[in-house]
Amino acid sequence: MVEPLLVLMAFAIGFIFRHLGMPPLLGYLLAGFVAGVAKLGEFEQIQLYADLGVLLLLFTIGLKLNFKQLAAAKVWGTTLAHTLIVVPLTALMLLSLPLFLSSVGAMDFQSAAMLGFALSFSSTVFAVKIFDERGEASSLHARIAIGILVMQDLLAVLYLVGSADYLPSPWALCLLGLPLLRPLLQRLLEMAGHGELLLLFGFGLAMGAGSLFEALHLKAGLGALCIGALLAGGNKSNELYKSLGPLKDLLLTAFFLSVGYYGLPSGDMIVVALLLSALVFLRPLIYFLVLVAFRLRVRTSLLAGVGLFTYSEFGLIVAALAVQAGKLEPEWLTTLAVAMALSLFIAAPFNTRIHSLYARFASRLQKLESQQLHAEEKQVDLGAAEIVVFGMGRIGSGAYEFLNQRYPGLVVGVEEDADKANRLLQQGVKCCQGDVSDRDFLERAKLGGRRLILVCLSNHSENVQVVKFLNKVGFSGKLAAISRFPDHELELRELGCVSFNLYAEAGHGFAEHVLEELGECQTSVR
């Protein structure tokens, strides 16, 4: 059983960080260090929950995976360019440590290069959680960042296979036949319904795939990623993704707690951890410059690069293997744990304030943009539409259909997922691709002459951000936004926005619909 005091401490410190405007995960990290020093709880049990959280994370990434995106040069090219720059820089710093810290033993080039490679990866857990919290999981910059993370995971698997004392089982070749199971898995997913069976199906599938890959001497996370990818693009893959979200987030709390249990290194090694954490500032800069070179807008490049700010949990895995093989002193493991934790503390405030930081320096940064932007960064034309629907999910699509019946040709939808926007276009829906949380997009979209804008995004903070910006630029039309809780509804109304509380109004809408149907029936009887 997990120590109740540890759970309460994680909640309390996470709660404090949340109210300080910081991500709660920083509180979990701090709670983990306190618990590790106090020897509170059992590390093996917490590590088990952490492993399950990472497994579910990779499975849900697979559910959203788009292989066409991974094949794009901006994804694999940025991954390789970053690796080729960061590994030598980190190795050089590690090799030069004895010149400044006499107590730190000299390191051979192979060990330094190995640690440099491990520290070149970014944290998948951190990036995905940050994008989810900001409601940007489907945005272009998030898709690019996640594509880079997946490419890094693949490089990690190749490294683990190459450095292991054993090769994958010959039976691993049978895994090439997994795509043949896609129709069966899709069918089972359809039959699982919408309740706990759906949750059990996804959880069991992720665990089963992980166990299968481990039995064949492959990485369990790779199995979860692959089996999730087999379900990607299906009718219920998005519902499964949302269903697993709360469980995944709860288990990932254990991952952040587990980092602190590696303990604190000696004084000199803490200095090494501080030097490594200082080196992390180069990472978003490198990502940014490489992505800009691929003709992406500076905003897209900046948000993707800052999302990839941190060191990865993979560094701890590589260090642990090296310690077991006798290639590294055990103290290096705790040093990397502290460096990773510090990188998370550094990255979190930047990611929390990245939109305001971009707004402040946008005019200077935009001078770096290519004159011929990437096709996915093309200008958006909303035409002569008087009514614009931001977000074409279930609510937005329903609002579009209703309004288009009354004002045909005068309604347009905006959807940040390019594939979904194209599907809607093929279905005859007037829709364009665009990220409405993007200040640049809102400025270029020429919204001044529009009569009504409906903000139907899934994330409340993103809804508020969009409404605030439209107010700031002096939008003179009517604004409406969806909400789910009374305090959210009040906040939107105070911004001068018509707010529709989905939960509060659901009963009213249901009753109204029933009366309309009964009225039609009575009329037909007469």
Disulfide bonds with the S-S distance in Angstrom:
none
